[in-house]
Amino acid sequence: MSTKKYDTIVVGGGIAGLTSAAYLAKAGNKVLLIEKNAECGGLVNSFKRNGFQFDAGVRALEDAGIIFPMLADLGIELEVVKSPVSVGVGKDILNIRDIDSLYEYGDLLIKQFPESKEDVHQFIRIVRKIMKHMDVLYGIENPVFKDLFKDRGFLFKKLLPWLPKFLFTVGKINRMNMPIEDYLKPIIKDRALRDVVAQHFFKNTPTFFALSYFTLYLDYFYPKGGVGKLADALIEKIVEWGGEILTETTIVKVDALQKTVKDGSQNIFKFDHLIWAADLKAFYTCTEISGLDEKVKTHFQKTKHSMMQSRGGDSVFSIFLQVDEPLERFAKIATGHFFYTPSKAGLGETNRSELAALLKNWDHLDKADVLRWMEKFTALNTYEISIPGLKDPDLV
């Protein structure tokens, strides 16, 4: 058993943990990053199998006024390409190029649902209004990455004129915080059309975030070599600045009073500061709070109870396919990032009341019941399809 002391220990090697560790190491802290898996990156990760390249989590990245300024601030040069998006319903497929594609998307929906023409027009007008809000939100580089004392031009010419518009826009955004399904009900009367529009997102996704997707589609980019190149670049910087990284290491105990963490091999690491960028339920399960102030313990227990009672929403299930076909075959259909709804019927009650009934009677179901529901769900669901080779031909 060994004991080492660090200024800061970061638990969790996803993009949040990597970014935290990189900035701390850059500032001269003695940093240890601990990741339970063999590779860091979390949802920003790529891997290869049998000569095929896959992205394990997100299929592309979006700047949102943050990533590119952050990379510049960290001195990271990342070669990137645009990651165009396609959307499709049935046999109608649209390759999104620019803002005018929004109106082409409306035409696509009207072709599928001609009786809902006016509802589609109203929906498109709302999306366009949200796109303008997004232009304000991401209208300047994030000031967190700027030295405002030195960069007076940015402060007076960009930041200060932008702030009133930003505050005004935030007020409008806060009024669109209801779940997308509820927001769309008075706007789109046809349930199937409402489903087709909404089922790109998790259940109860806030309206503003959901309907901002068209702006986000235009912002997507792809690192040459796969999304995992972003994580690789952060790892290199952490090591370059003297940080340490431990992979395949699970923390089994946090002693809040002694300021130590213990891993599965009984190694103990001391810290002045702890950043937990991993599963929160694991943190509240393994943290020992004996000896702390009573107010702190009470607050901890209250938060722990709330956290342990919560459960995740929807899950993402990914299928990785190795397809030995020329890229041109897929390029004739869509771009390398494709949101596809094979049926215009929409999920309807399949993932609502029918799913609820399935789960309620789970102990009394047989395999055939589950498979029947799965067959219906997969026929009606919306799919995110990613083909890395269409974004970066060098990956093929």
C-alpha positions in Angstrom: 0.0 0.0 0.0 1.3 3.5 -0.9 0.3 7.0 0.0 0.9 10.0 -2.3 -0.1 13.6 -1.8 -1.6 15.9 -4.5 -2.9 19.4 -4.7 -6.0 18.2 -6.6 -7.3 14.8 -7.4 -9.8 14.5 -10.3 -11.9 11.4 -10.4 -13.4 10.7 -13.8 -11.5 10.9 -17.1 -14.4 12.1 -19.3 -14.2 15.4 -21.1 -15.1 17.3 -17.9 -12.4 15.6 -15.8 -9.8 16.0 -18.6 -10.5 19.7 -19.0 -10.3 20.3 -15.2 -7.1 18.4 -14.9 -5.6 20.2 -17.9 -6.3 23.7 -16.5 -5.1 22.8 -13.1 -1.9 21.3 -14.4 -1.4 24.3 -16.6 -1.7 26.5 -13.5 1.1 24.6 -11.7 -1.0 22.3 -9.5 0.2 18.8 -8.7 -2.7 16.9 -10.3 -3.8 13.2 -10.4 -6.5 12.1 -12.8 -8.1 8.8 -12.0 -10.2 6.9 -14.5 -11.9 3.5 -14.0 -11.8 2.5 -17.7 -8.7 1.6 -19.8 -9.2 4.8 -21.9 -10.0 8.3 -21.0 -12.5 10.4 -22.9 -15.9 9.1 -21.8 -18.4 10.1 -24.4 -15.7 11.8 -26.4 -13.9 8.7 -27.5 -12.9 6.7 -30.6 -11.8 3.2 -31.1 -10.8 0.8 -33.9 -11.8 -2.8 -34.6 -10.7 -4.9 -37.6 -9.6 -1.7 -39.4 -12.8 0.1 -38.9 -13.0 3.4 -37.0 -15.9 4.1 -34.6 -16.9 7.0 -32.3 -18.0 5.5 -29.0 -20.1 8.4 -27.7 -20.9 11.7 -29.4 -20.7 11.5 -33.2 -19.5 15.1 -33.7 -18.7 18.2 -31.7 -20.1 21.7 -31.6 -18.1 24.8 -30.7 -20.9 26.8 -29.0 -18.4 29.6 -28.5 -16.5 27.4 -26.1 -14.4 24.6 -27.6 -12.3 26.5 -30.1 -11.5 29.3 -27.5 -10.7 26.6 -25.0 -8.3 24.8 -27.4 -6.6 28.1 -28.2 -6.3 28.9 -24.5 -4.7 25.5 -23.9 -2.4 25.8 -26.9 -4.0 22.8 -28.6 -4.0 22.6 -32.4 -6.8 20.3 -33.5 -7.3 19.7 -37.2 -11.1 19.6 -37.9 -13.6 19.4 -40.7 -17.2 20.4 -41.0 -19.6 17.6 -40.0 -22.8 18.2 -42.2 -26.1 16.7 -41.0 -28.9 15.1 -42.9 -32.5 14.5 -41.7 -35.0 12.1 -43.2 -38.5 10.8 -42.9 -39.3 7.7 -45.0 -37.9 8.2 -48.5 -37.6 12.0 -48.1 -34.1 13.1 -47.1 -32.6 16.5 -46.6 -28.9 17.4 -46.5 -28.7 20.5 -44.3 -26.4 23.1 -45.8 -27.3 26.5 -44.4 -30.1 28.5 -42.8 -32.3 28.1 -45.9 -32.4 24.4 -45.2 -34.8 25.1 -42.4 -37.5 26.0 -44.9 -36.6 22.9 -46.9 -37.1 20.9 -43.8 -40.6 22.5 -43.5 -41.3 21.5 -47.1 -40.2 17.9 -46.2 -42.6 17.8 -43.3 -45.5 19.2 -45.3 -44.9 16.6 -48.0 -45.2 13.9 -45.3 -48.1 15.6 -43.5 -49.9 17.8 -46.1 -53.0 18.3 -43.9 -50.8 20.0 -41.3 -49.3 22.7 -43.6 -50.2 25.7 -41.4 -49.0 23.9 -38.2 -45.7 23.2 -39.9 -45.3 26.8 -41.0 -45.9 28.0 -37.4 -43.4 25.4 -36.1 -40.7 26.6 -38.6 -41.3 30.2 -37.6 -40.7 29.3 -33.9 -37.5 27.4 -34.8 -36.3 30.4 -36.8 -36.9 32.7 -33.8 -34.9 30.3 -31.6 -32.1 30.3 -34.1 -31.9 34.0 -33.7 -31.7 33.6 -30.0 -28.9 31.1 -30.5 -27.0 33.7 -32.6 -27.1 36.0 -29.6 -26.0 33.3 -27.1 -23.1 32.2 -29.2 -22.5 35.6 -30.8 -19.1 36.1 -29.1 -16.3 33.9 -27.9 -16.8 32.8 -24.3 -15.3 35.5 -22.1 -14.0 32.9 -19.6 -11.1 32.3 -22.0 -10.3 36.0 -22.4 -8.0 38.2 -20.3 -10.3 41.2 -20.1 -7.7 43.4 -18.5 -5.4 43.0 -21.5 -7.9 42.6 -24.3 -9.8 45.9 -23.9 -10.9 45.8 -27.5 -12.9 42.6 -26.8 -14.2 44.0 -23.5 -15.5 47.3 -24.9 -16.3 46.5 -28.5 -17.8 43.0 -28.1 -18.6 41.9 -24.5 -20.3 45.1 -23.1 -22.5 45.7 -26.2 -23.4 42.0 -26.2 -24.5 41.7 -22.5 -27.8 43.6 -22.7 -28.9 41.4 -25.7 -27.7 38.3 -23.8 -29.8 39.1 -20.7 -32.8 39.9 -22.8 -32.5 36.6 -24.7 -32.0 34.6 -21.5 -35.3 35.9 -20.2 -37.0 34.6 -23.4 -35.2 31.3 -23.1 -36.4 30.7 -19.5 -40.0 31.0 -20.7 -39.3 28.0 -23.0 -38.1 25.6 -20.4 -41.1 23.2 -20.5 -40.7 19.7 -22.0 -40.8 19.8 -25.8 -43.7 17.3 -25.9 -45.9 19.7 -23.9 -44.8 22.8 -25.8 -45.7 21.3 -29.2 -49.2 20.1 -28.3 -51.0 23.4 -29.0 -48.9 24.1 -32.0 -48.9 20.8 -33.9 -52.3 19.0 -33.7 -51.3 15.8 -35.5 -49.9 13.5 -32.9 -47.7 11.6 -35.5 -46.1 14.8 -36.8 -45.5 16.0 -33.2 -43.8 12.7 -32.5 -41.6 12.8 -35.6 -40.4 16.3 -34.7 -39.9 15.5 -31.0 -38.5 12.0 -30.9 -35.1 13.2 -32.0 -34.7 14.0 -28.3 -34.8 12.5 -24.9 -38.2 12.6 -23.1 -38.8 15.9 -21.4 -36.0 17.7 -23.1 -36.4 21.4 -22.5 -38.1 23.1 -25.5 -35.4 25.7 -26.1 -32.7 23.2 -26.3 -34.7 20.8 -28.5 -35.7 23.4 -31.0 -32.3 24.9 -31.2 -31.1 21.8 -32.9 -31.1 23.4 -36.4 -28.5 25.9 -35.3 -26.5 23.2 -33.7 -26.6 21.1 -36.9 -24.9 24.0 -38.7 -22.2 24.2 -36.0 -21.1 20.6 -35.9 -17.5 19.8 -36.6 -15.4 16.7 -36.6 -11.8 16.2 -35.6 -9.6 14.6 -38.2 -9.0 11.1 -36.9 -12.2 10.9 -34.9 -13.8 12.7 -31.9 -11.4 10.9 -29.6 -8.6 13.2 -30.9 -10.0 15.9 -28.6 -9.5 13.7 -25.5 -6.1 12.6 -26.8 -5.0 16.3 -27.1 -6.1 17.0 -23.5 -4.3 14.0 -22.2 -1.1 15.1 -23.9 -1.3 18.5 -22.3 -2.0 17.1 -18.8 1.2 15.0 -19.1 3.2 17.8 -20.6 2.4 20.0 -17.7 3.3 17.4 -15.1 -0.1 15.9 -14.3 -0.4 12.2 -13.6 -3.1 9.9 -15.0 -4.2 6.5 -13.6 -6.5 4.4 -15.7 -8.2 1.1 -14.9 -8.4 2.4 -11.3 -11.7 2.5 -9.3 -12.1 4.6 -6.2 -13.8 2.6 -3.5 -13.6 5.1 -0.6 -13.4 8.9 -0.1 -12.6 10.0 3.4 -13.8 13.6 3.6 -12.2 14.3 7.0 -8.8 12.9 6.2 -9.0 14.2 2.6 -8.0 10.8 1.1 -9.3 8.5 -1.6 -8.6 4.7 -1.7 -8.6 2.6 -4.9 -9.5 -1.0 -5.3 -5.9 -2.1 -4.8 -5.9 -0.3 -1.4 -3.6 2.5 -2.5 -4.4 5.8 -0.7 -4.0 9.2 -2.2 -4.2 12.4 -0.2 -5.5 15.7 -1.6 -6.1 19.3 -0.8 -9.0 19.5 -3.3 -11.1 16.8 -4.9 -13.0 17.1 -8.1 -15.5 14.3 -8.7 -16.3 14.2 -12.4 -17.6 10.7 -12.4 -20.9 8.9 -11.4 -22.5 10.9 -8.5 -24.2 7.9 -7.0 -20.9 6.2 -6.7 -19.5 9.3 -4.9 -22.3 9.4 -2.3 -22.1 5.6 -1.8 -18.3 5.5 -1.1 -17.8 8.8 0.8 -17.2 8.6 4.5 -18.2 11.8 6.4 -17.5 10.9 10.0 -16.0 13.7 12.0 -17.3 16.5 9.8 -19.4 19.5 11.1 -23.0 18.5 11.8 -24.4 21.1 9.4 -22.1 19.7 6.6 -23.2 16.1 7.4 -26.9 17.1 7.4 -26.5 18.8 4.0 -24.5 15.8 2.6 -27.1 13.3 3.8 -30.0 15.3 2.4 -28.3 15.6 -1.0 -27.3 11.9 -0.9 -30.9 10.9 -0.3 -32.1 13.0 -3.2 -29.4 11.6 -5.5 -30.0 8.0 -4.5 -33.7 8.3 -5.2 -33.2 9.7 -8.7 -33.0 7.6 -11.8 -31.8 8.3 -15.3 -34.2 9.0 -18.1 -33.7 7.6 -21.6 -30.7 5.5 -22.5 -28.6 5.5 -25.7 -28.2 2.1 -27.3 -25.5 2.0 -30.0 -24.9 -0.6 -32.6 -21.5 -0.6 -34.3 -21.6 -2.1 -37.8 -18.6 -3.0 -40.0 -19.8 -2.6 -43.6 -17.6 -3.4 -46.5 -19.1 -1.1 -49.1 -17.8 1.9 -51.0 -18.4 5.3 -49.4 -20.1 6.5 -52.5 -23.0 4.2 -51.9 -23.8 5.9 -48.6 -22.9 9.4 -49.9 -25.8 9.0 -52.4 -28.2 8.7 -49.5 -27.1 11.2 -46.9 -24.1 12.8 -45.2 -22.0 11.1 -42.5 -24.3 12.3 -39.7 -27.9 11.3 -40.4 -31.0 11.6 -38.2 -33.5 9.2 -39.8 -37.1 8.3 -39.0 -38.2 5.4 -41.2 -41.9 5.7 -40.4 -44.1 8.8 -40.4 -46.4 7.1 -37.9 -44.4 8.3 -34.9 -43.9 6.4 -31.7 -47.2 7.4 -30.2 -48.0 5.4 -27.1 -45.3 2.9 -27.8 -42.8 4.6 -25.5 -45.4 6.0 -23.2 -48.4 4.0 -21.9 -47.3 0.8 -23.6 -43.8 1.0 -22.2 -45.2 1.9 -18.7 -47.5 -1.1 -18.8 -44.7 -3.3 -19.9 -42.5 -2.2 -17.0 -45.3 -2.4 -14.5 -46.0 -6.1 -15.4 -42.3 -7.0 -15.9 -42.3 -9.9 -13.5 -45.2 -11.6 -15.4 -43.9 -11.1 -18.9 -42.3 -13.6 -21.2 -39.6 -13.0 -23.8 -42.1 -12.9 -26.6 -44.0 -9.9 -25.0 -40.8 -7.9 -24.8 -39.7 -8.8 -28.4 -43.1 -7.7 -29.8 -42.8 -4.3 -28.1 -39.2 -4.0 -29.3 -40.2 -4.8 -32.9 -42.8 -2.1 -32.9 -40.4 0.4 -31.2 -37.6 -0.1 -33.6 -39.9 0.3 -36.6 -41.1 3.7 -35.4 -38.1 5.1 -33.6 -35.7 7.8 -34.9 -32.1 6.9 -35.4 -28.8 8.8 -35.3 -26.6 7.2 -37.9 -22.9 8.1 -38.1 -20.4 7.1 -40.8 -17.0 8.4 -39.9 -15.6 7.8 -43.4 -17.9 10.3 -44.9 -16.5 13.0 -42.6 -12.9 12.0 -42.8 -12.1 9.7 -45.8 -8.7 8.8 -44.2 -10.6 6.7 -41.7 -11.6 4.2 -44.4 
